[in-house]
Amino acid sequence: HALRCFSAAAEADPTLSAAQLALGMAFMARGTWPFAEQALANALALDPARSPNTLRSLAEARRRQGKLEETVAALDELLSLYPAEHAARSLRAEVLAGMGKGDAALADYVSLLEQHPGHAATLRQAAGLLVQSGRTEQALAWVEAALEKSPADDELWLLRLDLSGRVGEDAKPLLDRWQQASPGSAFCQDLLAGFHNTL
């Protein structure tokens, strides 16, 4: 019913940006990405302020259709207007990495990490790109620097374990460091218990 209302409003006045935006959002909610993209592009064309919400939604509609170059273009515009849009920068990095543009993606991850150096999910993505490009030592250095600032972050310790590729007995020194840095970590305790059970 809402889709019919938004469609009628957009047809009644095709120059009304808000109606086009509402129509685009209704199409997104239904997963009809090509229609969402068209309505959002119309809304954006009618919006001299270039709303960040419209740009964000347009990028998502394009990404869902696999239109990666167009997705990056929308995110580029969003970031040129609103450079502090962390979610847009993260999405652009993810899309660029998927396109095989690791260095460009890494630049976005570095920018994000400058603002939030211990953000484990971003660090995991950046470290993965570094490892793929043969720069494992740099990835380890970044994770170690993050652990110095956030020694109780279980996600960072898990990333550190993943990067070193240590399993079994080789993992023991790293698990001991983790336990010393974060004695209350239930996650570390579970891993240590599992380690001792396998001996």
Number of C-alpha atoms within 10 A of each C-alpha: 6 10 16 11 13 21 20 14 17 21 13 11 11 16 15 16 21 18 24 28 26 23 27 31 25 20 23 22 12 11 13 16 21 16 17 27 23 18 26 31 20 19 28 22 14 17 16 9 9 15 14 18 13 21 24 20 20 29 26 22 26 21 18 17 13 12 13 18 14 14 24 21 14 22 28 18 15 23 18 11 14 14 12 13 16 17 12 24 23 19 21 25 28 20 21 21 18 12 12 10 14 21 15 14 25 21 14 23 25 17 15 22 18 10 11 14 19 22 16 21 12 20 24 21 17 26 26 19 21 19 15 11 11 11 13 17 14 13 22 19 13 18 22 16 14 21 22 11 11 17 19 18 18 18 17 23 25 16 19 23 17 12 18 15 10 14 11 11 11 11 16 16 11 15 19 15 13 26 19 13 16 19 13 11 15 12 16 19 17 11 14 18 11 12 16 12 8 9 7
